[in-house]
Amino acid sequence: MKKMKPWMKIVLSVFVIIVLVGGAVFSYTFYQLSKMNTSKISKTDADLGIKPEVSVKKENEKGIINIALFGLDREDKNQPSRSDSIIILSIDKVQKKIKMSSIMRDTYVEISGHGKTKLAHAYAYGGPQLAIKTLNENFNLDIRDYVSVDFIAFEKIIDDIGTINIDIKQDEISAINDKILEASKIEKKAVTKITKSGLQTLNGLQAVAYSRVRYTTGGDFRRTERQRKVLSDVLTKIKSLGVTESLSVATKILPYTETNMNNMEIIKNTKEMVTFNINSLEQERFPVDGYCRGKTIDGVWYLAADMSATIDQIHKFIYKDIKPVPKATL
């Protein structure tokens, strides 16, 4: 047998180390992901509410993955809860972008088996299965996966990745502090109130309190902006870490969430997002101003949307990279 030269030994040693370290990281990632709260949902088009024409069209629009993100208003993971935050996260591999589309929780929609009511109620009536089906049926979408998180868990996620910077408006301070006190009583811990306006660093509890504020100028429309702001800062922070470290962070925070995606899907989607340009995150809110109006039915306030226009605007934003143009300011 031919004697191995010194340089060959060095190369081989390095290769072995890379394989061993890579294998260890991969194994650790899978171990961490195994601690996630996974939920099986039916993925048939019928059970997901994906219409035949949408399914066929999707085959011609490869490269875009839509994932439903649900923020739940619960204190206990076992209690039924509405989805106070509804965001479609689109991973656009064609344009190399991440897009966030907030759908207003009060939007008046048809929920299978429950008639017409608020979009947020679908999650309480039938969990993620019915919530996804409702989005697909009403907006002609092709969502097959979801991630859910309640506000206490989201607080822990933010603390794990570090603080975030938010520009606080004067009219938000009192409302944020009310939410901070509410959360501190539930979690039985002392927290620092917000004392001034302007750009400042927030911890998890403060950031979640900020995202939950509803009764200020702009109401729920402004709240969805706050939610997207917090989420975009979290995603941007993860994206800035690079592939290896971002996977490590993802495996650390994902156990706080619930999803139907398997380990390989999560790793693949995380790696995909991290490779995009750091400034490639875009966001919109639907229905768009001028294409919806408040409507009281049997004493309950709903947001009635021009569904035909809204469906067209959502599809153009997600699939064709065309931003909607508001008709008027609400």
HUQUICOR-V161204 format. One record per residue. N is the residue number from 0. RES is the residue in one letter. SS is DSSP state (a for helix, b for strand, c for the rest). OMEGA is omega in whole degrees, -180 to 180 (none if undefined). NEAR is the number of other ideal C-beta (glycine too) atoms within 12 Angstrom. Layout:
BEGIN
n->{N N}
res->{RES RES}
ss->{SS SS}
omega->{OMEGA OMEGA}
near->{NEAR NEAR}
END
This chain:
BEGIN
n->{0 1 2 3 4 5 6 7 8 9 10 11 12 13 14 15 16 17 18 19 20 21 22 23 24 25 26 27 28 29 30 31 32 33 34 35 36 37 38 39 40 41 42 43 44 45 46 47 48 49 50 51 52 53 54 55 56 57 58 59 60 61 62 63 64 65 66 67 68 69 70 71 72 73 74 75 76 77 78 79 80 81 82 83 84 85 86 87 88 89 90 91 92 93 94 95 96 97 98 99 100 101 102 103 104 105 106 107 108 109 110 111 112 113 114 115 116 117 118 119 120 121 122 123 124 125 126 127 128 129 130 131 132 133 134 135 136 137 138 139 140 141 142 143 144 145 146 147 148 149 150 151 152 153 154 155 156 157 158 159 160 161 162 163 164 165 166 167 168 169 170 171 172 173 174 175 176 177 178 179 180 181 182 183 184 185 186 187 188 189 190 191 192 193 194 195 196 197 198 199 200 201 202 203 204 205 206 207 208 209 210 211 212 213 214 215 216 217 218 219 220 221 222 223 224 225 226 227 228 229 230 231 232 233 234 235 236 237 238 239 240 241 242 243 244 245 246 247 248 249 250 251 252 253 254 255 256 257 258 259 260 261 262 263 264 265 266 267 268 269 270 271 272 273 274 275 276 277 278 279 280 281 282 283 284 285 286 287 288 289 290 291 292 293 294 295 296 297 298 299 300 301 302 303 304 305 306 307 308 309 310 311 312 313 314 315 316 317 318 319 320 321 322 323 324 325 326 327 328 329}
res->{M K K M K P W M K I V L S V F V I I V L V G G A V F S Y T F Y Q L S K M N T S K I S K T D A D L G I K P E V S V K K E N E K G I I N I A L F G L D R E D K N Q P S R S D S I I I L S I D K V Q K K I K M S S I M R D T Y V E I S G H G K T K L A H A Y A Y G G P Q L A I K T L N E N F N L D I R D Y V S V D F I A F E K I I D D I G T I N I D I K Q D E I S A I N D K I L E A S K I E K K A V T K I T K S G L Q T L N G L Q A V A Y S R V R Y T T G G D F R R T E R Q R K V L S D V L T K I K S L G V T E S L S V A T K I L P Y T E T N M N N M E I I K N T K E M V T F N I N S L E Q E R F P V D G Y C R G K T I D G V W Y L A A D M S A T I D Q I H K F I Y K D I K P V P K A T L}
ss->{c c c c c a a a a a a a a a a a a a a a a a a a a a a a a a a a a c c c b b c c c c c c a a a a c c c a a a a a a a a c c c c b b b b b b b b b c c c c c c c c c c b b b b b b b b b b c c c c b b b b b b b c c c b b b b b c c c b b b b c c a a a a a a a a a a a a a a a a a a a c c c c c b b b b b b a a a a a a a a a a a c c b b b b b c a a a a a a a a a a a a a a a a a a c c c c c c c c c c b b b b b c a a a a a a a a a c c c c c c a a a a a a a a a a a a a a a a a a a a a c c c a a a a a a a a a a a a a a c b b c c c a a a a a a a a a a a a a c c c c c b b b b b b c c c c c b b b b b b c c b b b b b b c a a a a a a a a a a a a a c c c c c c c c c c c}
omega->{-176 -179 -179 179 -177 -177 179 178 180 -180 -179 180 179 180 -180 179 180 -180 -178 180 179 179 179 178 -179 -180 179 178 180 179 180 -180 180 -180 179 173 -178 -180 179 173 178 -179 176 -179 -178 -178 178 179 179 -177 -178 -178 178 180 179 -179 -179 180 180 -178 -179 178 179 179 179 179 178 176 -179 173 -170 -178 -178 175 180 -175 -179 -179 177 -178 174 176 -179 177 -180 -178 173 178 -179 175 -175 -178 178 -180 -178 -178 168 -180 176 179 175 173 -176 -176 -177 -179 -177 -175 175 177 -176 179 -176 180 -178 180 -178 -179 -177 -177 -176 -179 180 -178 -173 177 -176 -180 -179 179 178 -180 180 177 -178 -177 -175 -176 178 -178 -175 -177 179 -176 -179 169 178 177 174 -171 178 179 180 175 -180 178 -180 179 -179 180 180 -179 175 -178 -178 176 -176 177 -177 -176 -180 -171 -178 -179 178 -179 176 179 178 179 178 -180 -178 177 180 -176 178 176 -179 178 -179 178 174 -175 -177 176 179 -178 180 -177 -178 173 -175 -177 179 -179 179 177 177 -177 -177 -178 -176 -170 171 177 -180 175 -176 177 177 -179 179 176 180 -180 180 179 -179 -178 -180 177 177 -180 180 180 179 -179 -176 -176 -174 -171 -174 -177 180 176 179 179 -180 -179 180 -174 -177 176 177 -174 172 -179 175 -178 178 -175 -177 179 -180 179 -179 -179 178 179 180 -177 -177 -179 179 176 -176 -179 -173 -179 -180 -178 178 176 179 -3 -179 177 180 180 178 178 177 -179 179 -180 -178 176 -179 -179 177 173 -179 -176 167 -170 -180 180 -178 177 180 -178 178 -178 180 -179 -176 -170 -176 177 179 -178 -180 179 180 177 -178 178 179 none}
near->{3 5 7 12 10 10 10 13 13 13 14 15 15 14 14 14 14 15 14 14 15 16 14 15 21 22 16 19 31 21 16 24 30 17 18 30 23 24 23 17 27 20 25 15 23 16 20 33 37 29 21 14 13 28 23 13 18 27 14 13 23 13 20 33 33 40 38 47 42 48 42 37 31 26 17 14 19 12 14 19 30 30 44 38 43 49 42 42 40 41 34 31 22 20 22 23 32 41 42 40 43 41 53 43 41 34 44 33 39 24 31 26 17 20 16 23 29 36 45 34 34 41 39 27 25 24 31 42 34 37 48 47 40 43 46 39 30 36 40 28 40 39 44 31 36 42 43 42 42 34 39 32 31 39 38 26 36 37 26 26 33 23 22 35 23 33 20 31 25 16 16 36 25 21 30 39 25 22 35 36 22 22 33 23 15 21 22 9 17 12 27 20 23 32 15 16 16 15 12 24 20 35 29 35 36 36 41 42 41 44 43 37 38 29 17 25 18 21 22 35 29 27 34 38 32 40 41 35 32 42 39 32 32 45 40 29 29 37 33 22 24 18 23 20 21 33 33 26 29 40 31 28 35 39 23 33 36 33 34 30 33 20 25 14 25 34 27 21 32 39 25 30 38 32 20 30 17 21 14 27 32 27 32 33 42 45 42 34 25 18 28 32 21 20 18 13 16 10 7 16 20 27 36 24 33 22 26 15 23 35 32 24 34 39 29 21 35 42 32 19 22 17 20 30 16 19 16 11 10 21}
END
